[in-house]
């Protein structure tokens, strides 16, 4: 069972780092959250088979680790709440574009411009809030790798439980940095794994390499790097440009305001699609984190009860 834990951990990290979609896509973030939850659940199941001493230091170490996970998940949820507020503002922009398509007029044009400007302000506010969140709530959690070697004799303590907790700590630090870095503009780990000795540390090193590559090629630092969020913002600006172009063409020709080549309709549909994907994915992430928080509460109670008996 212990070997199965390490196998599951390595396979999950390898699938995440080798996936076709980038780590900033919502499908990848959902897989990261699911892996985080699965590893914790598997660890708590293993405890009953390790014959650990009641009331031992191992319980304190587990409580410390899960407290860190709890705080990090709450911080990521706050970051996702800002993204959800952007979704609400962008949905208003979609509604305004639909009204414009039904009745193109100077009034509906102004309403579109106001709605898209409001969504832009909400996006900027979300990034500003999440930068502050990263500095105040996530950075102090030290989501960094434990630099001890996997062969360190201390990690064999408590019938191997300390080694399991070490693996969970390192894997969860990277998974939470992926989640926080895409929703809250958190940074990358300052320490790095060299993959020496193979096993799950090699998988961690490979995932770190993928994170570093995307950090170099992706969005600017201090921004929400979630792909769907950036695509929705770009689609809103493109729709605004199409409405402005149609209004300018009508003014220049002294003609009725229309969507002559269907450009506004196309961009409105694109924005609507991205907002729906962003909302559904964000809701899914929040649900995953809520379930994980419930698992932590249950796991802490279960292991405390185990010690008392």
C-alpha positions as CSV (number, residue, x, y, z in Angstrom):
1,X,0.0,0.0,0.0
2,X,2.9,2.4,0.7
3,X,4.4,1.7,-2.7
4,X,1.0,2.2,-4.2
5,X,0.9,5.7,-2.7
6,X,4.2,6.7,-4.3
7,X,3.2,5.1,-7.6
8,X,-0.1,7.1,-7.6
9,X,1.8,10.3,-6.8
10,X,4.4,9.9,-9.5
11,X,1.9,8.9,-12.1
12,X,-0.4,11.8,-11.3
13,X,2.5,14.3,-11.5
14,X,3.7,12.8,-14.7
15,X,0.3,13.0,-16.3
16,X,0.0,16.6,-15.3
17,X,3.4,17.6,-16.6
18,X,3.0,15.6,-19.8
19,X,-0.5,16.8,-20.6
20,X,-1.2,18.4,-24.0
21,X,-2.9,21.5,-22.4
22,X,-0.8,24.0,-20.5
23,X,-0.7,24.1,-16.8
24,X,-2.7,27.3,-16.9
25,X,-5.7,25.7,-18.5
26,X,-8.8,24.9,-16.4
27,X,-8.7,21.2,-17.3
28,X,-5.1,21.0,-15.9
29,X,-6.1,23.0,-12.8
30,X,-9.0,20.6,-12.2
31,X,-6.6,17.6,-12.5
32,X,-4.2,19.3,-10.1
33,X,-7.0,19.8,-7.5
34,X,-8.3,16.3,-7.9
35,X,-4.7,14.8,-7.5
36,X,-4.2,17.0,-4.3
37,X,-7.4,15.6,-2.8
38,X,-6.7,12.0,-3.8
39,X,-3.2,12.0,-2.3
40,X,-4.4,13.3,1.0
41,X,-7.3,10.7,1.1
42,X,-4.9,7.9,0.3
43,X,-2.5,9.0,3.0
44,X,-5.2,9.0,5.7
45,X,-6.3,5.5,4.6
46,X,-2.7,4.2,5.0
47,X,-2.3,5.5,8.5
48,X,-4.5,2.6,9.9
49,X,-2.1,0.1,8.4
50,X,1.2,1.5,9.7
51,X,0.5,0.6,13.4
52,X,1.5,4.1,14.6
53,X,1.9,4.8,18.3
54,X,-1.1,6.6,19.9
55,X,-0.5,10.3,20.6
56,X,2.9,10.2,18.9
57,X,4.7,13.1,17.2
58,X,3.5,11.8,13.9
59,X,0.0,13.2,14.6
60,X,1.4,16.7,15.3
61,X,3.3,16.6,12.0
62,X,0.1,15.6,10.2
63,X,-1.8,18.3,11.9
64,X,0.8,20.9,10.9
65,X,0.8,19.8,7.3
66,X,-3.0,19.8,6.9
67,X,-3.2,23.2,8.6
68,X,-0.9,24.5,5.9
69,X,-3.0,22.8,3.2
70,X,-6.2,24.3,4.7
71,X,-4.8,27.9,4.7
72,X,-3.5,27.6,1.2
73,X,-6.9,26.2,-0.2
74,X,-8.8,29.0,1.5
75,X,-6.4,31.6,-0.1
76,X,-6.9,30.0,-3.6
77,X,-10.7,30.1,-3.0
78,X,-10.5,33.8,-2.4
79,X,-8.6,34.2,-5.6
80,X,-11.2,32.2,-7.5
81,X,-14.0,34.4,-6.0
82,X,-12.4,37.4,-7.8
83,X,-12.5,35.5,-11.0
84,X,-16.2,34.7,-10.4
85,X,-16.9,38.4,-10.0
86,X,-15.3,39.0,-13.3
87,X,-17.5,36.3,-14.9
88,X,-20.6,38.2,-13.6
89,X,-19.4,41.4,-15.1
90,X,-18.5,39.8,-18.4
91,X,-21.9,38.2,-18.5
92,X,-23.5,41.6,-18.3
93,X,-21.3,42.6,-21.3
94,X,-22.6,39.5,-23.2
95,X,-26.2,40.6,-22.4
96,X,-25.5,44.1,-23.6
97,X,-24.1,42.7,-26.9
98,X,-27.2,40.5,-27.3
99,X,-29.3,43.6,-26.9
100,X,-27.2,45.5,-29.4
101,X,-27.7,42.7,-32.0
102,X,-31.4,42.8,-31.5
103,X,-31.6,46.6,-31.8
104,X,-28.3,48.3,-33.0
105,X,-28.6,52.0,-32.0
106,X,-26.4,54.7,-30.4
107,X,-28.1,53.9,-27.0
108,X,-27.3,50.2,-27.2
109,X,-23.8,51.0,-28.4
110,X,-23.2,53.1,-25.3
111,X,-24.6,50.4,-23.1
112,X,-22.2,47.9,-24.7
113,X,-19.2,50.2,-24.1
114,X,-20.2,50.7,-20.5
115,X,-20.7,47.0,-19.9
116,X,-17.3,46.0,-21.4
117,X,-15.6,48.9,-19.6
118,X,-17.1,47.6,-16.3
119,X,-15.8,44.0,-17.1
120,X,-12.4,45.5,-17.8
121,X,-12.3,47.3,-14.5
122,X,-13.5,44.1,-12.7
123,X,-10.6,42.1,-14.4
124,X,-8.1,44.8,-13.3
125,X,-9.5,44.8,-9.8
126,X,-9.3,41.0,-9.6
127,X,-5.7,41.0,-10.6
128,X,-4.9,43.7,-8.0
129,X,-6.8,41.9,-5.3
130,X,-5.1,38.6,-6.1
131,X,-1.6,40.2,-6.1
132,X,-2.3,41.4,-2.6
133,X,-3.7,38.0,-1.7
134,X,-0.6,36.3,-3.0
135,X,1.7,38.6,-0.8
136,X,-0.4,38.5,2.3
137,X,-1.9,35.0,2.4
138,X,0.0,32.7,0.1
139,X,3.7,33.8,0.4
140,X,3.8,33.3,4.2
141,X,2.7,29.7,3.8
142,X,6.1,28.9,2.2
143,X,4.9,26.6,-0.5
144,X,8.4,25.3,-1.1
145,X,10.0,22.0,-1.5
146,X,11.5,20.2,1.5
147,X,15.2,19.9,0.4
148,X,15.9,16.8,2.4
149,X,16.9,13.8,0.3
150,X,14.3,11.0,0.0
151,X,16.9,8.7,1.5
152,X,17.3,10.8,4.6
153,X,17.1,8.4,7.6
154,X,14.7,10.7,9.4
155,X,12.1,10.1,6.7
156,X,11.8,6.4,7.7
157,X,10.4,7.4,11.1
158,X,7.0,6.2,12.4
159,X,7.1,3.1,10.2
160,X,7.5,5.1,7.0
161,X,4.7,7.7,7.8
162,X,7.2,10.6,7.8
163,X,8.3,9.6,4.3
164,X,4.7,9.6,3.1
165,X,4.2,13.0,4.7
166,X,7.4,14.3,3.1
167,X,6.1,13.2,-0.3
168,X,2.7,14.8,0.3
169,X,4.3,18.0,1.4
170,X,6.5,18.3,-1.8
171,X,3.7,17.3,-4.2
172,X,1.1,19.4,-2.6
173,X,3.4,22.5,-2.5
174,X,3.8,22.2,-6.3
175,X,0.1,21.5,-6.9
176,X,-1.0,24.5,-4.8
177,X,1.6,26.7,-6.5
178,X,0.1,25.7,-9.9
179,X,-3.4,26.6,-8.6
180,X,-2.4,29.8,-6.8
181,X,-0.1,30.9,-9.6
182,X,-3.0,30.7,-12.1
183,X,-5.7,32.3,-9.8
184,X,-3.7,34.5,-7.4
185,X,-0.5,35.4,-9.3
186,X,1.7,33.5,-6.8
187,X,5.3,32.8,-7.7
188,X,7.3,29.7,-8.4
189,X,9.1,27.6,-5.8
190,X,12.5,29.1,-4.9
191,X,14.0,25.6,-4.2
192,X,14.0,22.9,-6.9
193,X,14.2,19.2,-7.1
194,X,17.0,17.6,-9.1
195,X,15.3,14.3,-9.6
196,X,18.1,12.3,-8.0
197,X,17.2,8.8,-7.2
198,X,14.2,8.7,-9.5
199,X,10.8,7.8,-8.2
200,X,8.4,10.6,-7.3
201,X,11.2,13.2,-6.9
202,X,12.0,12.7,-10.6
203,X,8.3,13.4,-11.3
204,X,8.4,16.5,-9.2
205,X,11.5,17.7,-11.0
206,X,9.8,17.2,-14.4
207,X,6.7,19.1,-13.3
208,X,8.9,21.9,-11.9
209,X,10.6,22.1,-15.3
210,X,7.3,22.4,-17.0
211,X,6.2,25.2,-14.6
212,X,9.5,27.1,-15.3
213,X,9.0,26.8,-19.0
214,X,5.5,28.2,-18.9
215,X,6.6,31.0,-16.5
216,X,9.0,32.2,-19.2
217,X,6.5,31.9,-22.1
218,X,3.3,33.0,-20.4
219,X,1.7,36.1,-19.1
220,X,3.5,38.9,-17.2
221,X,4.2,38.5,-13.5
222,X,1.5,39.6,-11.2
223,X,-1.3,38.7,-13.5
224,X,-4.0,36.0,-13.4
225,X,-2.5,33.5,-15.8
226,X,-5.5,31.2,-16.2
227,X,-5.9,30.7,-20.0
228,X,-9.7,31.0,-20.0
229,X,-9.6,34.2,-18.0
230,X,-7.2,35.8,-20.5
231,X,-9.2,34.5,-23.5
232,X,-12.4,36.0,-22.1
233,X,-10.7,39.4,-21.5
234,X,-9.3,39.3,-25.1
235,X,-12.7,38.4,-26.5
236,X,-14.4,41.3,-24.7
237,X,-11.9,43.7,-26.2
238,X,-12.4,42.2,-29.6
239,X,-16.2,42.6,-29.3
240,X,-15.8,46.2,-28.3
241,X,-13.6,46.9,-31.3
242,X,-16.2,45.4,-33.6
243,X,-19.0,47.5,-32.2
244,X,-16.9,50.6,-32.5
245,X,-16.1,49.7,-36.1
246,X,-19.8,49.3,-36.9
247,X,-20.6,52.6,-35.2
248,X,-17.8,54.4,-37.1
249,X,-18.9,52.9,-40.4
250,X,-22.5,54.1,-39.8
251,X,-21.4,57.6,-38.8
252,X,-19.1,57.9,-41.8
253,X,-21.7,56.8,-44.3
254,X,-24.7,58.5,-42.7
255,X,-26.4,55.1,-42.7
256,X,-28.3,53.0,-40.2
257,X,-26.2,51.2,-37.6
258,X,-26.0,47.5,-38.5
259,X,-23.7,44.5,-38.1
260,X,-23.0,44.4,-41.8
261,X,-20.4,41.6,-42.0
262,X,-21.5,39.7,-38.8
263,X,-18.4,40.7,-37.0
264,X,-20.2,41.8,-33.8
265,X,-22.2,38.6,-33.7
266,X,-19.1,36.4,-34.1
267,X,-17.2,38.2,-31.3
268,X,-20.3,38.2,-29.0
269,X,-20.6,34.5,-29.4
270,X,-16.9,34.0,-28.8
271,X,-17.1,36.1,-25.6
272,X,-20.2,34.2,-24.4
273,X,-18.5,30.8,-25.0
274,X,-15.3,31.8,-23.1
275,X,-17.3,33.3,-20.2
276,X,-19.4,30.0,-19.9
277,X,-16.2,27.9,-20.0
278,X,-14.6,30.2,-17.4
279,X,-17.6,30.1,-15.1
280,X,-18.1,26.3,-15.3
281,X,-14.4,25.6,-14.7
282,X,-14.1,28.0,-11.8
283,X,-17.2,26.6,-10.2
284,X,-15.7,23.1,-10.6
285,X,-12.4,24.2,-9.0
286,X,-14.3,25.7,-6.0
287,X,-16.3,22.5,-5.6
288,X,-13.0,20.4,-5.6
289,X,-11.4,22.7,-3.0
290,X,-14.6,22.6,-0.8
291,X,-14.6,18.8,-1.0
292,X,-10.9,18.8,-0.1
293,X,-11.5,21.0,2.9
294,X,-14.2,18.6,4.0
295,X,-11.7,15.7,3.6
296,X,-9.2,17.5,5.8
297,X,-11.7,18.0,8.6
298,X,-12.7,14.4,8.4
299,X,-9.1,13.1,8.2
300,X,-8.0,15.2,11.2
301,X,-11.0,13.8,13.2
302,X,-10.4,10.3,12.1
303,X,-6.7,10.3,13.0
304,X,-7.3,12.0,16.3
305,X,-9.9,9.3,17.2
306,X,-7.4,6.7,16.2
307,X,-4.9,8.1,18.7
308,X,-7.4,8.2,21.5
309,X,-8.1,4.5,21.0
